Amino acid sequence: MLINHAIFFKKTVESAMRLFNFLQLPLWVILSSLFSALMGCNSITSSNQDRLIARAENYYLYRSDIERNFESFASEEDSLIKVGDFINNWARQKLLYEKSLINLPQNKISELTHFVDAYQNSLFINAYREFVLKSTMDTLTTQSLIGTYYEENKRNFLLKEPIYRLRYISFPLDNVDRREITRRFKRFDPEDVKFLDSLSFQFSNYFLSDSIWLNQIEVRDRLGYLDQQQQERFLKSPNYYEVKDSLALYLYQLAGRLDRGNVAPISYVENTIRDIVFNQRKLEFLRSFDNDILQDAIKTKKFEKY
C-alpha cells in the first residue's frame, strides 16, 4: 500500500530533504518513488504502526495525519498531486509559524498569544454550554410551558391571513373501490382513516392529515388540479368537493377555516412558541449555570480569592 511502502524509501527521502530547500523541492517526484507500489489502490490504509512522512523544524507529519485528510483518490496522478500539495502546505504552515516566532516583536507575540488563548477558551466554553443545553432541552421547553406562554400571549398570535384544514385524494377513474373510497373519505371516522391508509398505494396523490392547519400557499400547492375559480369556491366554507378529468377522480374536503384576525390555534404556532420559550429559558439557564459553576468551585476550594 502507499504508506506502507514509504518506509522502504525513508533514507532516500531524508537525504533528498537535506540536499534541497524543503519548500522548493518537487515532492511529487519523491512521492512517485515512495508510493509507486500503491498506485493501484484508491485509498490510504492504516496499519498498527504509524509512519513518519515528513519533518519541518521540530514538527513531524505522520501517515495517520494524511489518512485523516484523504479517503480515496481518483487516479495515480490525482494521488500524487493531492498528497504532494498537502505535505508542501503543511510544511509551509509550520515553517512560517516558526519564522513568525523568531522575527515578530515580543509584544506582538504576547498580544497574539493572548488572543489565541481567549479564543480557545471561548470555543471550549461555548461548546460545553451547548452540550449541557442539548441534554436539558426537553426540560426547557415542556408542553406546559408552551401552553402557558400561548394563553398569556394570545393577542400576539392573531392571524394575518386565512388558514385551513383539509384532506384530499386522487385515484384512477377505473379503480374498482371507487364507490367505497368516496364513501369513507366523506365520513372519515377512525376506521375509515385506517381503510384509506391501507389503500394509499392505489392513490396517485393524497393528504389525510386534516388536523394540520395550512396557510394559503401550502393549500394552493395541494389544490393544483383545481383552477382559480374552483379553489376560491372550495375554500369559502367547510364542504366536500369532487373533480374528475379523463384519467382520475379528485376528492377534496375542507375540514376547517380560520380567517384573518382570529387567534391562531396553538398547533399552528407551537414551533414559534417553542423557539421563544427556549431562547428565554436558555438565557435564564446559562446565567444560573455559570453562577452554579462558580459557587461549586468556591465550596470545593477550587476557587479562592487572596
C-alpha positions as CSV (number, residue, x, y, z in Angstrom):
1,M,0.0,0.0,0.0
2,L,1.1,3.7,-0.4
3,I,2.1,4.5,3.1
4,N,3.4,1.0,4.0
5,H,5.7,1.2,1.0
6,A,7.1,4.5,2.1
7,I,9.2,3.0,4.9
8,F,11.5,1.3,2.3
9,F,12.4,4.7,0.9
10,K,12.7,6.6,4.1
11,K,16.5,7.0,3.7
12,T,16.1,8.3,0.2
13,V,13.6,10.9,1.4
14,E,15.7,12.1,4.3
15,S,18.8,12.5,2.1
16,A,16.7,14.4,-0.6
17,M,15.4,16.8,2.1
18,R,19.0,17.6,3.2
19,L,20.0,18.3,-0.4
20,F,17.2,20.6,-1.4
21,N,15.3,23.5,0.0
22,F,12.2,22.0,1.6
23,L,9.7,24.4,0.1
24,Q,11.2,24.3,-3.4
25,L,11.6,20.6,-3.6
26,P,9.1,19.0,-6.0
27,L,7.8,16.5,-3.5
28,W,5.6,14.8,-6.1
29,V,8.9,13.4,-7.5
30,I,9.8,11.9,-4.1
31,L,6.2,10.7,-3.7
32,S,6.3,9.0,-7.0
33,S,9.1,6.8,-5.7
34,L,7.6,6.4,-2.2
35,F,4.2,5.4,-3.5
36,S,4.8,3.7,-6.7
37,A,3.8,0.3,-5.3
38,L,0.5,1.7,-4.3
39,M,-0.9,3.4,-7.3
40,G,-3.4,0.7,-7.9
41,C,-5.1,1.5,-4.6
42,N,-7.8,4.1,-4.3
43,S,-7.4,4.7,-0.6
44,I,-4.7,5.1,2.1
45,T,-5.0,2.2,4.5
46,S,-3.9,2.1,8.1
47,S,-1.6,-0.4,10.0
48,N,-0.8,-1.0,13.6
49,Q,2.3,1.2,13.5
50,D,2.3,4.9,12.4
51,R,4.9,6.0,10.0
52,L,6.9,9.3,9.8
53,I,6.3,11.0,6.4
54,A,8.0,14.5,6.7
55,R,9.6,16.9,9.2
56,A,9.6,20.7,9.3
57,E,11.7,22.1,12.1
58,N,10.5,20.2,15.2
59,Y,7.2,19.3,13.7
60,Y,6.5,15.8,12.3
61,L,3.9,14.6,9.8
62,Y,2.8,11.0,10.1
63,R,0.9,8.7,7.9
64,S,-2.2,9.0,10.2
65,D,-2.2,12.8,9.5
66,I,-2.5,12.1,5.8
67,E,-5.1,9.3,6.3
68,R,-7.4,11.8,8.2
69,N,-7.4,14.1,5.2
70,F,-7.7,11.7,2.3
71,E,-10.1,8.8,2.0
72,S,-9.6,8.0,-1.7
73,F,-8.0,9.1,-5.0
74,A,-9.4,9.1,-8.4
75,S,-6.2,8.1,-10.1
76,E,-2.4,7.7,-9.7
77,E,-1.9,11.3,-10.8
78,D,-4.6,12.5,-8.5
79,S,-3.0,10.9,-5.5
80,L,0.5,12.3,-6.3
81,I,-0.8,15.8,-6.7
82,K,-3.1,15.9,-3.7
83,V,-0.7,14.3,-1.2
84,G,2.2,16.3,-2.5
85,D,0.3,19.6,-2.2
86,F,-0.9,18.6,1.3
87,I,2.7,17.9,2.5
88,N,4.0,21.1,1.0
89,N,1.2,23.2,2.5
90,W,1.8,21.5,5.9
91,A,5.5,22.4,5.7
92,R,4.8,26.0,4.7
93,Q,2.5,26.5,7.6
94,K,4.9,25.0,10.2
95,L,7.9,26.9,8.8
96,L,6.1,30.2,8.5
97,Y,4.9,29.8,12.1
98,E,8.4,29.2,13.3
99,K,9.7,32.2,11.4
100,S,7.0,34.4,12.9
101,L,8.1,33.4,16.4
102,I,11.6,34.3,15.6
103,N,11.1,37.6,13.8
104,L,7.9,39.2,15.3
105,P,8.4,41.6,18.1
106,Q,7.9,40.1,21.5
107,N,5.0,42.4,22.4
108,K,3.2,41.3,19.2
109,I,3.8,37.7,20.0
110,S,2.4,38.3,23.5
111,E,-0.7,40.1,22.1
112,L,-1.4,37.3,19.6
113,T,-0.9,34.6,22.3
114,H,-3.4,36.4,24.4
115,F,-5.9,36.5,21.5
116,V,-5.4,32.8,20.8
117,D,-5.8,31.8,24.5
118,A,-9.0,33.9,24.7
119,Y,-10.4,32.4,21.5
120,Q,-9.6,28.9,22.6
121,N,-11.3,29.4,26.0
122,S,-14.4,30.9,24.2
123,L,-14.6,27.9,21.9
124,F,-14.4,25.3,24.7
125,I,-16.8,27.2,27.0
126,N,-19.4,27.7,24.3
127,A,-19.1,24.1,23.2
128,Y,-19.6,22.9,26.8
129,R,-22.6,25.2,27.3
130,E,-24.2,23.9,24.1
131,F,-23.5,20.3,25.2
132,V,-25.3,20.9,28.5
133,L,-28.1,22.8,26.8
134,K,-28.8,19.9,24.4
135,S,-29.0,17.4,27.3
136,T,-31.6,19.6,29.1
137,M,-33.5,20.9,26.1
138,D,-36.6,18.8,26.8
139,T,-36.9,20.3,30.3
140,L,-36.6,23.9,29.0
141,T,-39.5,23.6,26.5
142,T,-42.2,21.4,28.0
143,Q,-45.7,21.4,26.7
144,S,-46.9,23.0,29.9
145,L,-44.5,26.0,29.3
146,I,-45.6,26.3,25.7
147,G,-49.3,26.2,26.7
148,T,-48.8,28.8,29.5
149,Y,-47.0,31.2,27.1
150,Y,-49.7,30.7,24.5
151,E,-52.5,31.5,27.0
152,E,-50.7,34.6,28.3
153,N,-49.9,36.0,24.9
154,K,-52.8,35.0,22.6
155,R,-53.1,38.6,21.3
156,N,-49.6,38.3,19.8
157,F,-50.8,35.4,17.6
158,L,-53.5,36.9,15.6
159,L,-53.7,35.5,12.0
160,K,-52.5,37.8,9.2
161,E,-54.1,35.5,6.6
162,P,-56.7,32.7,6.5
163,I,-55.6,29.2,7.4
164,Y,-57.2,25.9,6.5
165,R,-57.6,22.2,7.4
166,L,-58.2,19.9,4.5
167,R,-57.8,16.4,3.1
168,Y,-57.7,15.1,-0.4
169,I,-57.0,12.0,-2.5
170,S,-56.9,11.3,-6.2
171,F,-57.0,7.9,-7.9
172,P,-57.7,6.5,-11.4
173,L,-61.3,6.6,-12.6
174,D,-61.4,2.8,-13.2
175,N,-60.5,2.0,-9.6
176,V,-62.7,-0.9,-8.5
177,D,-63.0,0.5,-5.0
178,R,-64.1,3.9,-6.2
179,R,-67.5,4.0,-4.5
180,E,-66.2,2.6,-1.2
181,I,-63.3,5.1,-1.2
182,T,-65.5,8.0,-1.8
183,R,-68.0,7.0,0.9
184,R,-65.3,6.5,3.5
185,F,-63.5,9.7,2.5
186,K,-66.6,11.7,3.2
187,R,-67.4,10.0,6.5
188,F,-63.8,9.8,7.7
189,D,-64.2,8.2,11.1
190,P,-61.1,6.4,12.6
191,E,-62.0,3.1,10.9
192,D,-62.3,5.0,7.6
193,V,-58.9,6.5,8.1
194,K,-57.3,3.1,8.5
195,F,-59.1,1.8,5.5
196,L,-57.9,4.7,3.3
197,D,-54.4,4.3,4.6
198,S,-54.4,0.7,3.7
199,L,-55.3,1.6,0.1
200,S,-52.9,4.6,-0.2
201,F,-50.7,2.6,-2.7
202,Q,-53.7,3.0,-5.1
203,F,-53.8,6.8,-4.9
204,S,-51.8,9.0,-7.3
205,N,-51.8,11.7,-4.6
206,Y,-53.2,12.1,-1.1
207,F,-53.2,14.1,2.1
208,L,-55.3,12.8,5.0
209,S,-53.9,14.8,7.9
210,D,-56.8,17.2,8.2
211,S,-55.9,18.2,11.8
212,I,-53.0,20.2,10.5
213,W,-53.5,23.9,9.7
214,L,-52.1,25.1,6.4
215,N,-51.6,28.6,5.1
216,Q,-52.8,29.8,1.7
217,I,-49.6,29.0,-0.2
218,E,-49.5,25.5,1.3
219,V,-53.2,24.9,0.4
220,R,-52.9,26.2,-3.1
221,D,-49.9,23.9,-3.7
222,R,-52.2,21.0,-2.8
223,L,-55.1,22.1,-4.9
224,G,-53.1,22.3,-8.1
225,Y,-55.7,20.3,-10.0
226,L,-58.4,23.0,-9.3
227,D,-58.5,26.2,-11.3
228,Q,-58.5,29.5,-9.6
229,Q,-62.4,29.7,-9.6
230,Q,-62.7,26.2,-8.2
231,Q,-60.2,26.9,-5.5
232,E,-62.0,30.0,-4.3
233,R,-65.3,28.2,-4.2
234,F,-63.8,25.2,-2.4
235,L,-62.1,27.4,0.3
236,K,-65.1,29.6,1.2
237,S,-66.5,27.2,3.8
238,P,-66.1,23.6,5.0
239,N,-67.5,21.3,2.3
240,Y,-66.9,18.4,0.1
241,Y,-65.6,18.9,-3.5
242,E,-65.2,16.4,-6.3
243,V,-63.5,16.9,-9.6
244,K,-62.6,14.5,-12.4
245,D,-60.8,14.5,-15.7
246,S,-60.2,11.9,-18.3
247,L,-57.7,10.0,-16.1
248,A,-58.5,10.5,-12.4
249,L,-61.0,11.4,-9.8
250,Y,-60.1,14.1,-7.2
251,L,-61.8,14.2,-3.8
252,Y,-61.4,17.3,-1.5
253,Q,-62.8,18.0,1.9
254,L,-62.3,21.3,3.6
255,A,-62.4,20.4,7.3
256,G,-61.9,23.9,8.8
257,R,-61.1,27.5,8.1
258,L,-60.0,30.4,10.3
259,D,-60.0,33.9,8.9
260,R,-57.5,36.8,9.3
261,G,-57.8,38.5,12.7
262,N,-58.6,35.3,14.6
263,V,-56.2,33.9,17.2
264,A,-54.1,31.2,15.7
265,P,-54.5,27.7,17.1
266,I,-51.7,26.6,19.4
267,S,-50.8,23.8,17.0
268,Y,-50.2,26.3,14.2
269,V,-47.8,28.5,16.3
270,E,-46.3,25.8,18.5
271,N,-42.9,25.8,16.8
272,T,-42.7,29.5,17.0
273,I,-43.6,29.5,20.7
274,R,-41.2,26.6,21.4
275,D,-38.3,28.8,20.0
276,I,-39.4,31.8,22.0
277,V,-39.7,29.8,25.2
278,F,-36.4,28.0,24.6
279,N,-34.5,31.2,24.0
280,Q,-35.9,32.8,27.2
281,R,-35.2,29.7,29.2
282,K,-31.8,29.4,27.6
283,L,-30.7,32.8,28.9
284,E,-32.0,32.1,32.4
285,F,-30.4,28.6,32.4
286,L,-27.0,29.9,31.3
287,R,-26.9,32.7,33.9
288,S,-27.8,30.1,36.5
289,F,-25.4,27.6,35.1
290,D,-22.4,30.0,35.1
291,N,-23.2,31.1,38.7
292,D,-23.6,27.5,39.8
293,I,-20.1,26.7,38.4
294,L,-18.6,29.5,40.4
295,Q,-20.4,28.6,43.6
296,D,-19.5,24.9,43.3
297,A,-15.8,25.9,42.8
298,I,-15.9,28.0,46.0
299,K,-17.5,25.2,48.0
300,T,-14.9,22.6,46.8
301,K,-12.0,25.0,47.3
302,K,-11.2,25.1,43.6
303,F,-11.6,28.9,43.5
304,E,-10.2,31.2,46.1
305,K,-9.6,34.9,46.3
306,Y,-6.5,36.2,48.0
